[in-house]
Amino acid sequence: MIQTSTFEGHYIVHELIDPQLPTLIFLHDSLGCVSLWRDFPQQLATNLQYNYLVYDRIGYGQSAPMASPKRDQYYLYHEAHQLQKIIAAYHIQQPVLFGH
């Protein structure tokens, strides 16, 4: 069953059927968001028999706005740290990153 939630301001759409299955985590460019993926994540995960998770980063899509419109030089480091926190919060054991 597809679920939506928020985690530290991120809008998250996921279907975590079985914690033993690998979980596709869909990444997107800085202008992308969950809605642009349409139903592709669910279709791919269903065909592979994987879980999936796709999320809007802070400042994009349905997530909370960015604290500042200017990004510092450590922006991607902070985004990677947030991704680690999301993986831990959803107890994802076998993440498979898809995208850029």
N, CA and C of each residue as an Amber inpcrd file, in Angstrom:
protein
   300
   0.8300000  -1.1720000   0.0000000   0.0000000   0.0000000   0.0000000
   0.8830000   1.2470000   0.0000000   0.6160000   2.1520000  -0.9010000
   1.3950000   3.3790000  -1.0090000   1.0460000   4.2980000   0.1590000
   2.0780000   4.8590000   0.7880000   1.8770000   5.7510000   1.9170000
   2.6210000   7.0570000   1.6620000   2.1420000   8.1180000   2.2710000
   2.8470000   9.3930000   2.2380000   3.0810000   9.8380000   3.6730000
   4.1880000  10.5120000   3.8750000   4.5200000  11.0110000   5.2020000
   5.5030000  12.1650000   5.0510000   5.8410000  12.7590000   6.1630000
   6.8970000  13.7640000   6.1740000   7.9320000  13.3570000   7.2050000
   9.1590000  13.7330000   6.9270000  10.2550000  13.4700000   7.8460000
  11.1670000  14.6750000   7.7970000  11.2650000  15.3790000   8.9060000
  12.1000000  16.5800000   9.0150000  11.8620000  17.5300000   7.8360000
  10.6030000  17.7060000   7.4770000  10.2420000  18.6420000   6.4180000
  10.2000000  18.0630000   5.0230000  10.7020000  16.8540000   4.8240000
  10.6800000  16.2080000   3.5100000   9.3230000  15.5510000   3.2820000
   8.7900000  15.6960000   2.0770000   7.5790000  14.9820000   1.6840000
   8.0370000  13.6580000   1.1080000   7.4800000  12.5490000   1.6200000
   7.9650000  11.2160000   1.2470000   6.7940000  10.3500000   0.8070000
   6.9770000   9.6670000  -0.3330000   6.0200000   8.6870000  -0.8240000
   6.7380000   7.3500000  -0.8230000   6.0980000   6.3220000  -0.2750000
   6.7940000   5.0420000  -0.1860000   5.8260000   3.8740000  -0.1680000
   6.3720000   2.7380000  -0.5240000   5.6830000   1.4710000  -0.3770000
   6.7420000   0.5080000   0.1330000   6.6950000   0.2250000   1.4130000
   7.6750000  -0.6360000   2.0590000   6.9490000  -1.9140000   2.4510000
   6.9100000  -2.8490000   1.5110000   6.1260000  -4.0700000   1.6490000
   6.7880000  -5.0590000   2.6010000   8.0810000  -5.2180000   2.4290000
   8.8000000  -6.2470000   3.1750000  10.1870000  -5.7140000   3.5030000
  10.5420000  -5.5780000   4.7670000  11.8580000  -5.0330000   5.1220000
  13.0260000  -5.8890000   4.6260000  12.7620000  -7.1250000   4.2720000
  13.8280000  -7.9920000   3.7640000  14.1520000  -7.7240000   2.2920000
  13.2310000  -7.0630000   1.5900000  13.4510000  -6.7590000   0.1750000
  14.3310000  -5.5180000   0.0200000  15.1140000  -5.4510000  -1.0540000
  15.8300000  -4.2010000  -1.3390000  14.8250000  -3.0670000  -1.5610000
  15.2480000  -1.8530000  -1.2660000  14.3850000  -0.6850000  -1.4390000
  15.0230000   0.2730000  -2.4260000  14.3210000   0.5190000  -3.5330000
  14.7650000   1.5290000  -4.4920000  14.4810000   2.9000000  -3.8970000
  15.4940000   3.7460000  -3.8430000  15.3210000   5.1220000  -3.3860000
  15.5940000   6.0080000  -4.5910000  14.5670000   6.7190000  -5.0120000
  14.6520000   7.5270000  -6.2200000  15.1510000   8.9190000  -5.8930000
  16.2760000   9.2690000  -6.4930000  16.8790000  10.5910000  -6.3340000
  16.5070000  11.4200000  -7.5540000  16.5700000  12.7260000  -7.4230000
  16.2220000  13.5860000  -8.5490000  17.1230000  14.8000000  -8.5690000
  17.1440000  15.4560000  -9.7360000  17.9330000  16.6780000  -9.8300000
  17.2980000  17.7500000  -8.9570000  17.9600000  18.8540000  -8.7950000
  17.4970000  19.8650000  -7.8410000  16.1860000  20.5400000  -8.2510000
  15.7480000  20.3780000  -9.4820000  14.4630000  20.9580000  -9.8820000
  13.3580000  19.9110000  -9.9020000  13.6900000  18.6690000  -9.6060000
  12.7070000  17.6010000  -9.6590000  11.9360000  17.4460000  -8.3710000
  10.9040000  16.6150000  -8.4280000  10.1140000  16.3210000  -7.2370000
   9.3430000  15.0260000  -7.4540000   8.6960000  14.5430000  -6.4220000
   7.9590000  13.2840000  -6.4730000   6.9880000  13.2570000  -7.6430000
   6.2470000  14.3330000  -7.8330000   5.2030000  14.3370000  -8.8670000
   5.7670000  14.1540000 -10.2790000   6.9940000  14.5720000 -10.5110000
   7.5800000  14.4030000 -11.8480000   7.9030000  12.9480000 -12.1710000
   8.0960000  12.1340000 -11.1430000   8.3450000  10.7040000 -11.3740000
   7.0820000   9.9950000 -11.8490000   5.9240000  10.5740000 -11.5760000
   4.6250000   9.9620000 -11.8550000   4.5710000   8.5530000 -11.2490000
   4.1630000   7.5440000 -12.0050000   4.0340000   6.1930000 -11.4400000
   5.2440000   5.3040000 -11.7430000   6.3030000   5.8810000 -12.2910000
   7.4850000   5.0890000 -12.6410000   8.0930000   4.3460000 -11.4480000
   8.2760000   4.9880000 -10.2760000   8.8580000   4.2510000  -9.1480000
   8.0580000   3.0030000  -8.7670000   6.7370000   3.1490000  -8.7130000
   5.9070000   2.0030000  -8.3430000   5.9830000   0.9060000  -9.4110000
   5.9510000   1.2870000 -10.6760000   6.0210000   0.2930000 -11.7490000
   7.3400000  -0.4680000 -11.7080000   8.4530000   0.2430000 -11.5850000
   9.7570000  -0.4060000 -11.5550000   9.8820000  -1.3090000 -10.3290000
   9.4890000  -0.8070000  -9.1710000   9.5800000  -1.6050000  -7.9440000
   8.7030000  -2.8490000  -8.0290000   7.5270000  -2.7190000  -8.5930000
   6.6300000  -3.8720000  -8.7510000   7.2640000  -4.9140000  -9.6630000
   7.8310000  -4.4690000 -10.7730000   8.4590000  -5.4050000 -11.7140000
   9.6670000  -6.1080000 -11.1040000  10.4150000  -5.4100000 -10.2550000
  11.5960000  -5.9990000  -9.6160000  11.2580000  -6.7210000  -8.3120000
  10.0270000  -6.5410000  -7.8280000   9.5940000  -7.0490000  -6.5290000
  10.4540000  -6.4520000  -5.4070000  10.6050000  -5.1130000  -5.4560000
  11.3320000  -4.3380000  -4.4730000  10.3620000  -3.3990000  -3.7680000
  10.7890000  -2.8630000  -2.6500000  10.1380000  -1.7190000  -2.0330000
  10.5980000  -0.4760000  -2.7960000   9.9340000   0.6520000  -2.5290000
  10.4620000   1.9020000  -3.0860000  10.1590000   3.0700000  -2.1680000
  10.9790000   4.1050000  -2.3080000  10.8090000   5.3480000  -1.5770000
  11.2510000   6.4780000  -2.4940000  10.4490000   7.4990000  -2.6000000
  10.7930000   8.6840000  -3.3790000  10.4240000   9.8890000  -2.5240000
  11.2290000  10.9330000  -2.5620000  10.9650000  12.0680000  -1.6660000
  11.3360000  13.3920000  -2.3200000  10.6680000  14.4330000  -1.8360000
  10.9960000  15.8010000  -2.2380000  11.9890000  16.3550000  -1.2300000
  13.1100000  16.8560000  -1.7270000  14.0630000  17.4950000  -0.8270000
  13.4780000  18.8050000  -0.3200000  14.0120000  19.2820000   0.7920000
  13.5730000  20.5650000   1.3410000  13.6870000  21.6300000   0.2390000
  12.6120000  22.4020000   0.0850000  12.6000000  23.4720000  -0.9160000
  12.0100000  23.0720000  -2.2520000  11.6120000  21.8220000  -2.4100000
  11.0890000  21.3380000  -3.6880000   9.7840000  20.5840000  -3.4920000
   8.9460000  20.5940000  -4.5220000   7.6970000  19.8440000  -4.4730000
   6.8510000  20.2350000  -3.2810000   6.4150000  19.2350000  -2.5190000
   5.5310000  19.4670000  -1.3870000   6.2720000  19.5460000  -0.0470000
   7.6010000  19.5830000  -0.0900000   8.3790000  19.6660000   1.1490000
   8.4020000  21.0940000   1.6870000   8.9140000  21.2080000   2.8960000
   9.0470000  22.5180000   3.5330000   9.9870000  23.4120000   2.7200000
   9.8250000  24.7230000   2.8280000  10.7270000  25.6320000   2.1120000
  12.1410000  25.5950000   2.7010000  13.1050000  25.9970000   1.8790000
  14.4870000  26.0820000   2.3500000  14.6030000  27.2490000   3.3310000
  15.4690000  27.0950000   4.3140000  15.6740000  28.1560000   5.3040000
  16.2550000  29.4080000   4.6600000  17.0900000  29.2100000   3.6460000
  17.7180000  30.3190000   2.9480000  17.7350000  29.9880000   1.4600000
  17.4900000  30.9770000   0.5940000  17.5070000  30.6890000  -0.8420000
  18.9110000  30.4180000  -1.3880000  19.9220000  30.7460000  -0.6160000
  21.2940000  30.5610000  -1.0700000  21.8770000  29.2720000  -0.4850000
  22.4620000  28.4610000  -1.3500000  23.0920000  27.2220000  -0.9030000
  24.5660000  27.4710000  -0.6170000  25.0540000  26.8670000   0.4600000
  26.4760000  26.9980000   0.7420000  27.2550000  25.8770000   0.0490000
  28.5550000  25.8890000   0.2010000  29.3980000  24.9070000  -0.4790000
  29.2150000  23.4870000   0.0500000  28.5560000  23.3490000   1.1850000
  28.3530000  22.0330000   1.7890000  26.9500000  21.4900000   1.5450000
  26.2190000  22.0930000   0.6100000  24.8330000  21.7250000   0.3500000
  24.6760000  20.2250000   0.0750000  25.4520000  19.6710000  -0.8250000
  25.3110000  18.2520000  -1.1640000  25.7090000  17.3490000  -0.0020000
  26.6640000  17.7670000   0.7960000  27.0220000  17.0180000   1.9980000
  25.8100000  16.9300000   2.9290000  25.1150000  18.0580000   3.1230000
  23.9350000  18.0850000   3.9860000  22.8130000  17.2080000   3.4100000
  22.6590000  17.2290000   2.0860000  21.6310000  16.4010000   1.4470000
  21.9340000  14.9100000   1.6420000  23.1940000  14.5310000   1.5240000
  23.5800000  13.1300000   1.7440000  23.3160000  12.7280000   3.1930000
  23.5870000  13.6390000   4.1190000  23.3250000  13.3660000   5.5330000
  21.8240000  13.1820000   5.7740000  21.0020000  14.0150000   5.1360000
  19.5500000  13.8720000   5.2660000  19.0830000  12.5220000   4.7090000
  19.6580000  12.1120000   3.5850000  19.3050000  10.8140000   3.0050000
  19.6500000   9.6840000   3.9730000  20.7940000   9.7640000   4.6260000
  21.1580000   8.7490000   5.6230000  20.1290000   8.7070000   6.7500000
  19.6570000   9.8630000   7.1800000  18.6610000   9.9140000   8.2530000
  17.3280000   9.3080000   7.8050000  16.9420000   9.5600000   6.5560000
  15.7030000   8.9790000   6.0190000  15.8220000   7.4620000   5.9610000
  16.9480000   6.9580000   5.4760000  17.1770000   5.5120000   5.4010000
  17.0690000   4.8900000   6.7930000  17.6690000   5.5280000   7.7780000
  17.6150000   5.0130000   9.1520000  16.1940000   5.0840000   9.7120000
  15.5000000   6.1930000   9.4820000  14.1520000   6.3700000  10.0330000
  13.1650000   5.3440000   9.4910000  13.3390000   4.9500000   8.2430000
  12.4360000   3.9750000   7.6260000  12.9790000   2.5500000   7.7110000
  14.0670000   2.3770000   8.4410000  14.6560000   1.0430000   8.6920000
  14.9510000   0.2970000   7.3880000  15.5070000   1.0050000   6.4220000
  15.8200000   0.4020000   5.1290000  17.1660000  -0.3130000   5.2410000
  17.1420000  -1.6070000   5.0260000  18.3400000  -2.4390000   5.1880000
  19.1560000  -2.5630000   3.9010000  18.4940000  -2.5480000   2.7550000
  19.1770000  -2.7460000   1.4790000  18.7950000  -1.6160000   0.5060000
  19.3210000  -0.4150000   0.7180000  18.9580000   0.6890000  -0.1950000
  19.6450000   0.5340000  -1.5500000  18.9000000   0.8290000  -2.5960000
  19.4320000   0.8560000  -3.9590000  19.0940000   2.2450000  -4.4960000
  20.1190000   3.0820000  -4.6850000  19.8970000   4.4470000  -5.1440000
  19.7010000   4.4770000  -6.6530000  18.6860000   5.2250000  -7.0850000
  18.3510000   5.3260000  -8.5060000  18.1870000   6.7900000  -8.8280000
  18.9490000   7.2880000  -9.7760000  18.8300000   8.6820000 -10.1830000
  20.1200000   9.4330000 -10.0130000  19.9960000  10.7350000  -9.8470000
  21.1880000  11.5800000  -9.6940000  20.8780000  12.7850000  -8.8410000
